[in-house]
Amino acid sequence: MFSTHLKKKTVAVAVFYTKTDEAKGNDMYFFVKLVLDCVGVGHDLCVSLQIIFYEERNFQGRSHECMSDCADVSSYLSRCQSCRVDSGCFMVYERPNYIGSQFFMRRGEYSDFQRMGLSDSIRSCRMIPMHRGTFRMKIYERENFVGQSMELMEDCESIQERFRMADCQSCNVMEGHWLMYEQPHFRGRMMYLMPGDHRSFRDMGITMKVSSIRRIMDSC
């Protein structure tokens, strides 16, 4: 987290450029404004993220661009069979409102969802901010933060082997953005977790058993 001292210095610079250069469209003013915006969200950087969904395979048919979270893609497209991620990382979901099976998308082209084993019924997407800094989360064996618990600051290929935990049904994400996987070594179905308290994966519509956990690094 940025220190209070740094925040004060940044605000002072922003006020200076606001008064002298905003009306002129000076590039430095907009740069300082971007810095201020980023300070407001800690180490989750404010960068331009974009994903484009297409109704047909191979990026054909009608399309819809998203630069932020979208709770219901079906409001714009009747179906979705391919997509292109121009920048950043996104999580896409089979059902509206960010529930159902989830798939992680990094920068690249995805020309045919069915050939990749994905559904053509992508209905919502959530952008994943780029995080710079430490990663920290605490996992619990049962719901509502009950049972055996362990703290993680790095990837874990198997919670069963490393911690002797039978399962993970709740967690608290203190820093960073994470992916949980159904199978060891980051395979199988997955689930995206942002900072916050996650009391019950079942209440989130997730029925899979958690076996491995990975950080979402800013290299995506």
Steps between C-alpha positions, in 0.01 A plus 500: 500500500628848420602700805313809617810706426501383140131573465546856623787565261302357209192709579711815517640434153153423365361831626785685332434343163125530541526877525756554228465231239159332509342751263795463261473122491855459628604133500659533843165595651339181376800296614472642851126433500571137413747478790236640734244247381745217560583623848132478578498124442832410658712266291225392260608706202258698286584387149288471189350150474300377203330178392290464184234228473373366166183308424670265253824303488815662360394848612205521264150639543386766740744605771498672835794670672544503878746721686356427843278245674192389306227319697305383194667466161176354358357852512725572200556161330273198460799266535879517524730258317831689486675794660813711485673642807688808385644588841489380857334194651133410536287231659202386293198316639239267353214676679404864562612683814837322520380154599536155349809350339787746466783534249816711521588706193834676456611711205455304178251364246244227571354409162275207597370447852363153426836369376652629823242311702318818598130571475355734238270641767737752658267736682715730716858615544707666768822692445799412718707803606877475469642461850852606598619416846468212741239226488333368813197286574378272778314182411265300724399138482130572559248775438483821707874492577478184711737206527865466409645817348816594316642825366636522146730755338597294196363234265405162643492198266311280747343606829446134585870415477639826635258569786321166543170683448216288363326798341467879502149645533564861604781753497605856567699670224705779652717593202505418131275306266498119494376194310393179673499173306309175538805280438863514616758682286250768389275279288127447459222740584600831653370783715609865515536671839548873550597669829235457768328245722362192325297319765354221290604383156176302482294817544701648213374218277830309515472127564850386410760373743804730524838332450742768377530879516688745280566875505391708201822681420526830314672328206161406357 
